[in-house]
Amino acid sequence: MVVDWRETNSGTDGVRTFNRGHHVLHLAWGRATRLLICPDTALLMATLDRLFATGNVEAHASPITG
């Protein structure tokens, strides 16, 4: 199953932002067994760069893995 999505929100700097992308969901016997989230990474990086420039150091933190 693939779902296209759009979102709007306010960053920690109060600026209204938006993004779009896809969720790819794998179903087995009526249960979600895998979820792949594919945002527009160019829009995401622009938001994170802007937040970092205003002092939000977590905007450039290392990815959470594991």
N, C-alpha and C positions, 0 to 999 in steps of 0.2 A: 504494500500500500504506500502511495506517495502523496504527501500533502504539501501544497504550496502555501506559504504564509507571509504575512507582512506584520510588522510591529512598529509602534511608536512609543517612546518613553522619554523621560527627562534624565539626563546624566547627573552625576554628583555636582556638576558645575551649573545645573539648572537649564542647560541648553536642550531644546527639544530635538531628538534624533529619531531616525527610522532605519529599519533594515528589512530585508526580505530573504527568503531562502526556501529550502525544502526539508521536510522530515521524511525519511524513508523508514518505514516500520515493517518488521517481519513478524507475521502472526503464525503461530502453530497451535492448533487445537483451541482456538479462541483466546490465546494469551499472547501478549507482546513478548517476544524473545530477543529482539534486537531493535535498537533505535539509532539511526544515523542522522545527525543534525548538520545540515549544510547551509550556513548563512553566507551572505555575500561578504567575503572576507575583505574586500576593498573598503566597503562601508564600515565594517567592524574595526579595521585598523585605523581608519580616519577618526572614528570616535575615541578609540583607545589613545591615539596620539594626542588628540585634543585634551582629553582628561589628564594625561601625564603632564602636559604643558601647564596645566593649572594646579599641579602639585599632588595629584593622585598617583603615588608611586606604584600602587597595585595594578594600575593600567598596563604597566610594562613588566609585571611579575612573570616568572617562569611558569609554563603550563603545569597544571595539575595532572599527574600521570599515575597509573597504577590502579 
